[in-house]
Amino acid sequence: MFRKILVPLDGSDHSTHALEVAVRIAKEFEGRITLIHVYSVSAWPIGMPGIPESTLTVPYDQLIEGARKTGSAILVDAGKKGKNEGIQVKKLLKEGHTVEEILRTAREGKFDLIVMGARGISRIKEILLGSVTDGVMRHAPCPVLVVK
């Protein structure tokens, strides 16, 4: 039933717990897991009114590389947890809008289930259901299991 499971990860406790649940489901249904981390880096154009150039202390390419390294580390760590349980694990690191990339991956990969945390790492998201989770739930092409 749930043989292809997509697990979005952001490094939060909620996403870690979602991974644990996804591993249990994959074991039960002899499924496999695809881990996905989506990062995005916004740049402020130099010379933008109200933003002095002296505030732009980190080059954009360094921001992107830092986001990639962080995302890669999250995926590597999560992948070990799945493989230690005997689950087939695939890892995807993507740049873009988080909700759109998760939904695109779910559609194109024809996943049976998305398992994700209720909230992400942003403090604002701790108040309500995470905006990424909400966006995925509303538009997913398959069932979504939200884990607290």
C-alpha positions as CSV (number, residue, x, y, z in Angstrom):
1,M,0.0,0.0,0.0
2,F,2.6,2.6,1.1
3,R,5.7,1.4,-0.8
4,K,7.0,4.8,-2.0
5,I,7.2,7.2,0.8
6,L,8.5,10.8,0.5
7,V,9.9,12.4,3.7
8,P,10.6,16.2,3.6
9,L,13.3,17.1,6.2
10,D,14.4,20.5,7.5
11,G,16.5,19.4,10.5
12,S,13.7,20.1,13.1
13,D,12.6,17.7,15.8
14,H,9.3,17.3,14.1
15,S,10.9,16.2,10.8
16,T,13.2,13.8,12.7
17,H,10.1,12.2,14.3
18,A,8.4,12.1,11.0
19,L,11.4,10.1,9.6
20,E,11.1,7.6,12.5
21,V,7.4,7.1,11.7
22,A,8.1,6.8,7.9
23,V,10.8,4.1,8.7
24,R,8.2,2.1,10.7
25,I,5.7,2.4,7.8
26,A,8.3,1.4,5.2
27,K,9.2,-1.7,7.3
28,E,5.6,-2.7,7.6
29,F,4.8,-2.3,3.9
30,E,8.2,-3.4,2.6
31,G,8.6,0.1,1.1
32,R,11.3,2.5,0.4
33,I,11.9,6.1,1.5
34,T,13.0,9.2,-0.4
35,L,14.3,11.9,1.7
36,I,14.1,15.5,0.4
37,H,15.5,18.7,1.7
38,V,14.7,21.9,-0.2
39,Y,16.7,25.0,0.4
40,S,16.3,28.6,-0.9
41,V,18.5,31.6,-0.5
42,S,17.2,35.0,-1.1
43,A,19.5,37.7,-2.2
44,W,19.1,41.5,-1.7
45,P,20.3,43.3,-4.8
46,I,23.2,45.6,-4.3
47,G,22.0,49.2,-4.5
48,M,18.5,48.3,-3.4
49,P,17.0,51.5,-1.8
50,G,17.3,51.5,2.0
51,I,19.9,48.7,2.1
52,P,23.5,50.0,2.4
53,E,26.1,48.0,0.6
54,S,28.1,47.6,3.8
55,T,25.3,45.3,5.2
56,L,26.0,42.8,2.5
57,T,28.9,41.0,4.2
58,V,28.5,37.5,2.9
59,P,28.7,36.8,-0.8
60,Y,25.6,35.1,-2.3
61,D,27.5,32.1,-3.5
62,Q,28.7,31.5,0.1
63,L,25.1,31.6,1.3
64,I,24.1,29.0,-1.3
65,E,27.1,26.8,-0.5
66,G,26.2,27.0,3.2
67,A,22.6,26.1,2.5
68,R,23.7,23.1,0.4
69,K,26.1,21.8,3.0
70,T,23.5,22.1,5.7
71,G,20.9,20.3,3.6
72,S,23.3,17.6,2.6
73,A,24.3,17.0,6.3
74,I,20.6,16.7,7.2
75,L,20.1,14.1,4.4
76,V,23.2,12.1,5.2
77,D,22.3,11.8,8.9
78,A,18.7,10.9,8.1
79,G,19.8,8.4,5.4
80,K,21.9,6.5,8.0
81,K,18.9,6.1,10.3
82,G,16.9,4.6,7.5
83,K,19.6,2.3,6.3
84,N,20.3,1.1,9.8
85,E,16.8,-0.2,9.9
86,G,17.2,-2.0,6.6
87,I,15.2,0.4,4.5
88,Q,16.1,1.5,1.0
89,V,16.8,5.2,1.1
90,K,17.2,7.8,-1.7
91,K,18.2,11.4,-1.0
92,L,17.2,14.5,-2.9
93,L,18.7,18.0,-2.3
94,K,16.8,20.6,-4.2
95,E,16.9,24.4,-4.5
96,G,13.6,26.3,-4.8
97,H,10.3,27.0,-3.2
98,T,9.9,24.3,-0.6
99,V,6.2,23.5,-1.1
100,E,6.4,23.6,-4.9
101,E,9.5,21.3,-4.9
102,I,7.9,18.8,-2.5
103,L,4.7,18.7,-4.5
104,R,6.6,18.4,-7.9
105,T,8.7,15.5,-6.5
106,A,5.6,13.8,-5.1
107,R,3.8,14.1,-8.5
108,E,6.7,13.1,-10.7
109,G,7.8,10.3,-8.4
110,K,4.2,8.9,-8.1
111,F,4.6,8.6,-4.3
112,D,2.1,6.7,-2.3
113,L,2.5,8.7,0.9
114,I,4.2,11.9,2.2
115,V,5.2,11.8,5.9
116,M,6.2,15.1,7.3
117,G,6.5,17.1,10.6
118,A,3.8,19.3,11.8
119,R,6.1,22.3,12.2
120,G,9.4,23.4,10.8
121,I,12.4,25.1,12.3
122,S,11.0,28.7,12.1
123,R,9.9,30.1,15.4
124,I,6.8,31.6,13.8
125,K,5.8,28.1,12.6
126,E,5.9,26.9,16.2
127,I,2.7,28.8,16.8
128,L,0.6,27.2,14.1
129,L,0.7,24.3,11.7
130,G,3.8,25.0,9.6
131,S,3.1,26.8,6.4
132,V,5.0,24.2,4.4
133,T,3.0,21.4,5.9
134,D,-0.2,23.2,5.3
135,G,0.7,23.9,1.6
136,V,1.7,20.3,1.0
137,M,-1.5,19.0,2.7
138,R,-3.7,21.1,0.6
139,H,-2.2,20.2,-2.8
140,A,-0.5,16.8,-2.4
141,P,-1.3,14.2,-5.1
142,C,-1.3,11.5,-2.4
143,P,-2.1,11.0,1.3
144,V,-0.1,13.1,3.8
145,L,0.7,11.9,7.3
146,V,1.5,14.8,9.6
147,V,3.6,13.9,12.6
148,K,3.9,15.9,15.8
